[in-house]
Amino acid sequence: MTVLILTCPEDVTADMVVSVLNDQGVPVVRLDPADLPGEAAMSAEYVKGDFDGHLSFGGRVLSMSGLRSIWVRRPGTPAAHAADRSTWLTAESQQALYGTLYSTAARWVNHPVAAAQARYKPWQLRVAHASGFAVPPTLITTYPKIAREFAAEHRDLVVKPVSGTHPADPPMALPTTRIGPDADFAGVAAAPTLLQRWVPKRADIRLTCVGDEMFAARKSSGPEQVDIRFDDDGGAWEPDEVPARIAEAVQAYMHATQLAYGAFDFAVDDEDGTWWFLECNQGGQFGFIQLETGQPIAEAVAARLASPAAP
C-alpha cells in the first residue's frame, strides 16, 4: 500500500516526512497536481459497479486500489504547468483528479472538503468558541458605525485580513496591524474588515496537532509585539506543555472540523497567561518547529499516513 503526497517540488516539510517513510520502508509517491496533464497522467474506470484507476508520474505507476493514504501538503493548481493553460483545463483536471481520489478508500490528511471549510476564518472563530477556547472579541464588518462602536468599547485593536492572504499572484501575506479607537473606520465600507481586541502577550504558541498527538512550542515575545511573522526578534522556539483545558479544546475543534492535522496559533496573555486562540491553519508548516525544538512532528505525520487505510 502506497502513500500519495500532493505537493510542489520544493517543500522541505514534505521532504522530512518522506525521509521518515523511506526509513520505514513505506512506499511513497509524490505528485504535484500542477503537472496533470503533462508529466503526470491518470485514468479511472467505473464499470459494472467496480472502480479502478491509475496515476503515473516520474516513471512510477500507482494503482488507486493500492492507495494507503493521501497527504494534501502544498499542491499546485491542476494543469498549471500545462502547455495550453486555461480555466476550462484547470476545472477539468481538478474534477478528474480529486473526484477520482475521493473514490478511493485512502486515509486523508486532510480531506480537501474539510480543509476547504476550515480555511474560513469566521467559521474558525465560531468553532473555536464552541470548542472551549478563549477567543479575543472580534468583529467582521463593512459598517463604519459598527466598527467605531466596537473600537470605542474595546479601545486597543488589531486589524487583519479575513482571508489571511492578499489576493495577489503569488499570494502575499499582510501583517496584523495595531490601531486605536480614533482610527478612521470609513474604509471598512470598501471591503469586509476583521477587527480584534489586541492581546498584550508574553509569548506566542504554535501547537501542532496530528490525530491525537499534540506538540506545543513557545517563543517569548515582548508585550508590544503584534505580528511575529513581521516582528521576529530572533528568539528560539522551545517545547512547551499543553494545558489540559487547551488539549480538550483542541480535540473538540479537530472533531468539529473533521481535520486530521492542524497548526494552532495562540497568544499567551502577558497578565494572566491565558492562551488566546488566534487561528488554526489546516495546512500550516511544522518543519521550522521540529528543527528548533526536536519535536518528532514529521514522525507523527508519517505514522498517520502509514497506518492502514479506512475500510
N, C-alpha and C positions, 0 to 999 in steps of 0.2 A: 504493500500500500504506500502511496506516494503523497508527499506534502507539496502543495502548489502555493507558491508565493507570488502574489501580484504586486510588482513594484517596479520602479525605474532602475536603470543600470547602476547609478551612483547612489547607493543607500547603505551607509555604514551600519546603521541599526539592523537592517536585514542581514548584512554580512555576519554580524555577531551570532544571530540565530542560526544561519546556515552552517556556520562553523560548528556549533553545538550539535546540530542534527547530523552533520557529516561524521563527527566523532562517535556518535551513537549508531551509525550505520543505517540511518533512516533516509530512504530515497527522497530527493528534493528536486523539484523543477521550478525554476524562476522565470517568470514571464512578465513582460511589460505589455499591457493591452494596447499601448500605442503602436505596437508592431503588427497588429492584426487589422487588415490583411497586409501581407508583405512577407517579412521574415518569419512571422507566425502564421499558422494555418489551423483550421478547425473543421470538424464535420460532426453532425449529430443525426441519428436516425430514430424515428418514432414509428415502429411498425408492429402491428398485431399486439398492441398493449405493452410492448417492450421498448426499452430505451437504451441506446448505447451511443458513444461518441468518442472522438479523439482530438487531442491538441498536439501540435508539433511546433517545436522551436529549437533552434541551435542543434539540429541533428537528433533531437530526442522526441520520441512519440509517447504521449501519455493517454492511457485509456480512462475515460470518465468513470468507468466502473471500478477503477483501481485507485480512485482518489480517497485518501485518508482524511485530509483537512485542507482548508484554503485560508491563507492569511492575506487579508487585504491591507497591505502596508502603505505603499505610496504609489499607486498605479497611475500610469499615464492615461490620457483620454484615448479611447479606442479610435484607431485609424489616424491618429495624429501624425504618424510617420509615413502615411501612405503617399504614393506619388501624386495622386489626384485627390487631395483632401476636399471634403465638402461636408456640410451639415448633414446631408442625407446619408453619406457613407458612415459618418460617426454614429448616427442614430441606428443604422442597420447593424453595424459591427457591435455596438453596445448591447442591443437587444439580443443578437445571436449569441455573443459570448456569455453574458451574465444570465440570460434566460436558460442557456444550456447548463451552466454551472449550478443554477438553482435546482435543476432537475436531478442532481446527484444527491447521494446520502452523506456527503462530506460534512465535517465539522467546520464551522466558520469562525474566524476571529478577525473582525466582527462581521456579522451578516450585513450586507450593504443596505438592506431595508431598515434595520435597526440603527445602523450607523448614520444613515441619511437623516432620520428623525432626531437622533441625539446631537446633531450639529446645531440645531436651532437653539440659540441661547435663551430666548424667552421660555421655551419648554423646559430647558435645563433648570432654570430658576424655579419653575413650578414643581418639578420633580424633586429638586434639592430641598425645598421647603417640606414637601410631603415625606421625604426620607429622614428628616430629623436634623439636617444641617442648620447651622447658624448662617443666614444669608443677609448681607447688608441691605438696608432699604434701597430699592431700585425702582426707577421709573423709565418706561419707554414711551415716548410721546411725540406727536407733531403739533401739540398745542402749546404755544409760548406761555399762556397764562398758567396752565397746569405746571409747566416747568418752573416758572417763577415761584409758585406756591410751594412746590417741593423743595426748592432751594431755600426758601425762607424758613422752612421747618427744619431741614437737616444741615443747612449752613455750608459745611465743608464737603464738596462733592468731587467726583471724578467723572469725566465723560469718556466713553469708549464706543467703538463701533458695535452695532448689533450683530453683524455677521462675523466679526473677528478679523476679517481681512479686507483690504482695499480692493475694489473690483478693477484691478489693472492686469496687464499681461506682460510679465509674470505677476502673480499676486504679490502685494506689498503690505506688510503689517503696518498698522497705525498705532502710535504709542497711546497708552492711557494717560489722560491729562487732567491735572487738578485745577478746579475752578472754584470761585467763591459765589456767594449769593447775589453779588452785584454784577454778575456777568450779563451780557446781552443775550437773552434767550430767544430773540426774534427769529434767529436762523433755524431753530428746530422745526419750523413750519416747512422747510425745504426738504427734509428727509427725517424718517424716524430716528430719534436720538435716545441713546441709553445714558441715563444719569444714575449714579450710585453714590451712597454715602461713603466718603473716604475713610479708610481704616488706617490709623497710625499703627505701624507694625514693628515688631521686634525681629521677625523672621518671615521668610517665605517657605512654604512646604510644597513639595511635589510628591504626591502619593500615587504610585503606580499599582494598579490592581490587575491581576491576571487570574481569572477564575476566582478561587477562594484565597489566593495569596496576595498579600499587600506589602509594599516596600515604600516606606516613607523616608524622604530625605529633607534635611533642613539647611537653609542658608541664612545666616544672620544678616540683618539689614537695619539701617537707621530709620527712626520713626518718620523722617521726611521723605523717604524713598517712595516713589509712586509706581514705576513700571520697571521690574527687574530686567526685562529684555533690553531696555534702552538706558538703564541707570545702574549697571552692574559694577560693584566695587571690587570685583575680582576675588571675593571670598570663596571658600570651598564649600561644596555640598557635603554634608555629613549624615550618616544614618540616624534615624530617629524612631522612637517608639510610636505606635499608633494607639491613641487613647481608645478605650473600649467603646465609648459613645460614637466616635468617628468611625470605627470599624463596623458598627451596626448600621450606621447611616450609609456607608459605602456599599454594604451588601444590599441594603434596601434599594439604593439608587441603581445598582447593577441589575437587580432583579426587575425593577420597573422599566428600565430602558432595554432590557434583553441584550446587554453588552457582555462580551467575554473579556474585553480589555478596555481599560480606561485610565487616563492620566489626569488626576485631580490636582488643581492648584488651590492653595489656601493662603490667607494672610493671617499670621499669628498676632493677635491684638497686643499692643505694647503695654496696655494697662493690666489686663486680667488673663492674658494667654489664650483667649478664645480662638479656635480655628475657624475663621470666616471662609465660607465657600465662595470661590470666585468663578470657577468653571470646571468642566470636565471635557477634555479633548479625547474623543474616541479613537484617534489615531496618533496621539502625542508621542514625541520622541522619548526614548529612555536610554539611548546609548551614552549620552554625556553623564547621566546619573550613575550608571553602572561603572563607567570608567573612573569617576571620582570617589564613589563610595564602596565599590567592590560588591555591591548587592547583586545576587545572581538572577537578574531580571530576564536576561536572554535565555537562561536555563529554564525558567518558569514558562516562558513563551514556547520554547522548544518542547517542553513536556506536554503542554496543552495541545500543540499541533501533532505530537507523536502519539497521543492517546487514541484508542480505537474510534473509528467513525461511528456516528449515531446510527442506530438500527433503522 
